């Protein structure tokens, strides 16, 4: 195998590995703070609705309907997730880039604190 062919595969692998590491690092940091942020926003929404009800802007909240509608919407979003786009993306960018990206993402997600 010539050095030119080897070098043309190593550079994309290493570059995508670095990008994958950065994505994994950012993903772990985001997932660490996500429950706190979502909980805070849900608490503020609940507090706001309760204040609106207390001061008479809203006479009653139909919590059952709100829960059912929210559950239906989440199920609709989950049913429409298309995994074939991810497969076609990795198929298009090639083996050196996709393997470097995958290994880098795994390393960035596992190794960071």
Secondary structure, DSSP 8 states (H G I E B T S, - for coil): --HHHHHHHHHHHHHHHHHHHHHHHHHHHHHHHHHHHHHHHHHHHHHHHHHHHHTTS-S---HHHHHHHHHHHHHHHHHT--THHHHHHHHHH-HHHHHHHHHHHHHHHHH--
